[in-house]
Amino acid sequence: MSPAARPLRARVALCARAVLGARAALCARAALRAAGILLPVACASAALAQGAGVTGVPGLDALLPPGNGAASGRILQLVALLTVLSLAPGLLVMVTSFTRFAVALSFLRSGLGLQSTPANLFLVSLSLFMTFYVMAPTFDRAWSEGVRPLQENRIGEEEAFARIAEPFREFMTAQVRPKDLQTFTDLASRSFPKAEAGEKIDLRILIPAFMISELRRGFEIGFLIVLPFLVIDIIVSTIVMSMGMMMLPPTVISLPFKVLFFILIDGWNLLVSGLVRSFF
């Protein structure tokens, strides 16, 4: 090797060493940073495994409410609570006055001959607020006698369920038709034990009987609502046919008269007040 190439080779060797040293330093720094991040996590995991509490890291016992039940029992309670919350709309329809209101308002819209006015959102919202108005004493009693003592840990879940269901049982018993109740009692005689005199009616019998009774009353009210509008349609159809206007739909002429008639008699006030008074 020539004497001129030796300094060049020495310079290349020094540059290679510098690059390798820089890479090694970067790798070392990355390893230290990773160790600094993972070390607290490893310590916390070890402390949880040993049952020792670490500041700021809750244990498994802190995630579950205190009580005599095991962790599996608490998990089942949470699953049952989520199930009840998911079925809340169905429960609202089954054990309250919502069915009668919704059916009657639907018949009103059909009697007027309107397809989308008032909108479904308005009819459902009005039915909900009327339901809360009628069921307010029942809701207040269920809250004060069942939900609040349960939150304050004064009673257990089974007793709380019985106290919460009792106001709704009394409301449904007062509104159910005896014939419907007897029908479901006879149908359930083979599956459920026969209730003795003075015993409370089983909810599995009372709820479907109450729903059938509410549907029947809703259709009765709907018939009374539709009847005057039907008379207006018949009169308008007779006049249109007598005038020889075969191609003119009678509903085009009768619709303004039905709306005007409903406004003149203050129909919304009469309908809502009549529906609410039907429960008292």
C-alpha positions in Angstrom: 0.0 0.0 0.0 1.3 3.4 -0.9 2.1 5.9 1.8 -0.6 8.3 0.5 -3.4 5.7 0.9 -2.6 5.0 4.5 -3.9 8.4 5.9 -7.1 7.9 3.8 -7.7 4.5 5.2 -7.2 5.8 8.7 -9.7 8.5 8.1 -12.3 6.0 6.8 -11.8 3.8 9.9 -12.2 6.8 12.2 -15.5 7.8 10.4 -16.8 4.2 10.7 -16.1 4.0 14.4 -17.8 7.4 14.9 -20.9 6.2 13.0 -21.1 2.9 14.9 -20.6 4.8 18.2 -23.5 7.2 17.4 -25.8 4.3 16.5 -24.9 2.5 19.7 -25.5 5.6 21.7 -29.0 6.0 20.1 -29.9 2.4 20.8 -28.8 2.8 24.4 -30.9 5.9 24.8 -34.0 4.2 23.2 -33.5 1.2 25.6 -33.3 3.5 28.6 -36.5 5.4 27.5 -38.3 2.1 27.0 -37.2 0.9 30.4 -38.3 4.2 32.0 -41.8 3.7 30.4 -42.3 0.0 31.1 -40.8 0.0 34.6 -43.7 1.7 36.4 -46.2 -0.5 34.5 -44.3 -3.6 35.5 -44.1 -2.4 39.1 -47.9 -1.7 39.2 -48.7 -5.1 37.7 -46.5 -6.8 40.3 -48.1 -4.9 43.1 -51.6 -5.8 41.9 -50.6 -9.4 41.6 -49.3 -9.4 45.2 -52.5 -7.6 46.4 -50.6 -4.5 47.5 -52.2 -1.2 46.5 -50.1 1.2 44.5 -50.9 4.9 44.7 -53.1 6.0 41.8 -53.8 2.4 40.6 -57.1 1.0 41.8 -57.4 -2.7 42.7 -60.0 -5.1 41.5 -61.9 -4.8 44.7 -62.3 -1.0 44.2 -64.0 -1.6 40.8 -66.8 -3.6 42.4 -69.2 -2.3 45.0 -68.8 -3.7 48.5 -71.2 -6.4 49.6 -71.6 -10.0 50.5 -71.9 -11.2 46.9 -68.9 -12.5 44.9 -67.5 -10.9 41.8 -69.6 -13.1 39.6 -72.8 -12.1 41.4 -72.0 -8.5 41.0 -71.4 -9.0 37.3 -74.7 -10.7 36.9 -76.4 -7.8 38.6 -74.8 -5.4 36.2 -75.9 -7.5 33.2 -79.5 -7.6 34.6 -79.4 -3.8 35.1 -78.3 -3.3 31.5 -81.0 -5.7 30.3 -83.7 -3.7 32.2 -82.5 -0.4 30.7 -82.6 -1.9 27.2 -86.2 -3.0 27.8 -87.3 0.3 29.3 -89.3 1.4 26.2 -91.1 -1.9 26.1 -91.9 -1.6 29.9 -93.1 1.9 29.4 -95.6 0.6 26.8 -96.7 -2.5 28.8 -97.4 -1.1 32.3 -98.4 2.6 31.7 -101.1 4.6 29.9 -99.0 5.1 26.8 -100.8 2.6 24.6 -104.2 4.3 24.9 -102.8 7.7 24.1 -100.8 6.5 21.1 -103.7 4.5 19.6 -106.2 7.4 20.0 -103.9 10.0 18.5 -103.2 7.6 15.5 -106.9 7.3 14.9 -107.2 11.1 15.0 -104.7 11.5 12.2 -106.3 8.8 10.2 -109.7 10.4 10.6 -108.5 13.7 9.4 -107.1 12.1 6.4 -103.6 13.4 6.9 -100.6 11.1 6.1 -97.8 12.8 8.0 -99.3 15.8 9.9 -98.9 15.8 12.8 -95.6 14.0 12.5 -94.9 10.7 14.4 -92.4 12.5 16.5 -95.0 15.0 17.8 -97.6 12.3 18.4 -95.2 10.1 20.3 -93.8 13.0 22.3 -97.3 14.2 23.3 -98.2 10.6 24.3 -95.1 10.4 26.5 -95.8 13.7 28.3 -99.4 12.7 28.8 -98.2 9.4 30.2 -95.8 11.1 32.6 -98.7 13.4 33.7 -101.0 10.5 34.4 -98.4 8.2 35.9 -96.7 10.8 38.1 -98.2 9.6 41.4 -97.2 6.0 40.5 -93.7 7.0 39.5 -93.3 9.1 42.7 -94.5 6.3 44.9 -92.2 3.7 43.2 -89.2 6.0 43.7 -89.9 6.9 47.3 -90.8 3.3 48.4 -88.4 1.2 46.3 -85.6 3.0 44.4 -84.5 5.4 47.1 -84.2 2.8 49.9 -82.3 0.6 47.5 -79.8 3.4 46.7 -79.4 4.0 50.4 -78.7 0.3 51.0 -81.7 0.0 53.4 -83.3 -2.9 51.5 -82.2 -5.6 49.1 -82.9 -6.1 45.5 -85.8 -8.5 45.9 -87.6 -6.3 48.4 -86.9 -3.3 46.2 -88.4 -5.0 43.1 -91.6 -5.9 45.1 -92.0 -2.3 46.3 -91.4 -0.8 42.8 -93.8 -3.2 41.2 -96.6 -2.6 43.7 -97.7 0.9 42.5 -97.8 -0.3 38.9 -99.7 -3.4 40.0 -102.4 -1.3 41.7 -102.6 1.0 38.6 -103.0 -1.9 36.2 -105.5 -3.6 38.5 -107.7 -0.5 38.6 -107.6 -0.1 34.8 -107.8 -3.7 33.6 -111.1 -5.1 32.3 -112.3 -8.1 34.4 -113.1 -10.2 31.3 -109.6 -9.8 30.0 -108.1 -10.6 33.4 -110.3 -13.7 33.7 -109.3 -14.8 30.2 -105.6 -14.8 30.9 -106.2 -16.3 34.3 -107.9 -19.3 32.7 -105.2 -19.6 30.0 -102.5 -19.6 32.7 -104.2 -22.0 35.0 -102.2 -24.9 33.7 -98.8 -23.2 33.9 -99.1 -20.9 37.0 -100.4 -21.9 40.4 -104.0 -20.7 41.0 -104.1 -17.6 43.2 -106.0 -17.9 46.4 -108.5 -15.3 47.6 -106.8 -12.2 48.7 -103.5 -12.9 47.0 -101.9 -10.5 44.6 -102.3 -11.1 40.9 -99.3 -12.5 39.1 -97.6 -9.9 36.9 -97.3 -12.5 34.1 -101.1 -12.5 34.0 -101.9 -8.9 34.9 -99.6 -7.3 32.3 -101.0 -8.9 29.1 -104.5 -8.5 30.4 -103.8 -4.8 31.0 -102.4 -4.4 27.5 -105.4 -6.0 25.8 -107.7 -3.8 27.8 -105.8 -0.7 26.8 -105.9 -1.6 23.2 -109.7 -2.2 23.4 -110.3 1.2 25.1 -107.9 2.9 22.6 -110.0 1.5 19.7 -113.2 2.5 21.3 -112.0 6.1 21.7 -110.6 6.0 18.2 -114.0 5.0 16.8 -115.7 8.0 18.6 -113.0 10.2 17.1 -113.3 9.0 13.5 -117.1 8.9 13.5 -117.8 12.7 12.9 -115.1 12.9 10.3 -116.7 9.9 8.5 -120.0 11.7 8.5 -118.3 14.7 6.8 -116.8 12.5 4.2 -120.2 10.9 3.4 -121.9 14.3 3.1 -119.1 15.7 0.8 -119.1 12.5 -1.3 -122.9 12.6 -1.8 -122.7 16.3 -2.9 -119.8 15.7 -5.2 -121.6 12.7 -6.8 -124.8 14.6 -7.2 -123.0 17.4 -9.0 -121.6 14.9 -11.5 -117.9 15.5 -10.6 -116.8 11.9 -10.9 -113.1 12.6 -11.3 -112.8 14.8 -8.3 -111.7 12.9 -5.1 -114.1 13.7 -2.3 -111.2 13.8 0.2 -109.8 16.9 -1.5 -112.9 18.9 -0.6 -113.7 17.2 2.8 -110.2 17.7 4.2 -110.5 21.5 4.8 -114.0 21.0 6.3 -112.7 18.3 8.7 -109.8 20.5 9.8 -112.1 23.5 10.2 -114.6 21.4 12.2 -111.8 20.1 14.5 -110.5 23.6 15.1 -114.0 25.1 15.8 -114.8 22.5 18.5 -111.3 23.0 20.1 -110.5 19.4 19.3 -107.1 19.1 20.9 -108.3 20.4 24.2 -111.3 18.1 24.2 -109.3 15.0 23.1 -106.4 15.5 25.5 -108.6 16.3 28.5 -110.9 13.4 27.7 -108.0 10.9 27.5 -106.5 12.1 30.7 -109.8 12.0 32.6 -110.4 8.4 31.4 -107.8 7.3 33.9 -109.3 9.0 36.9 
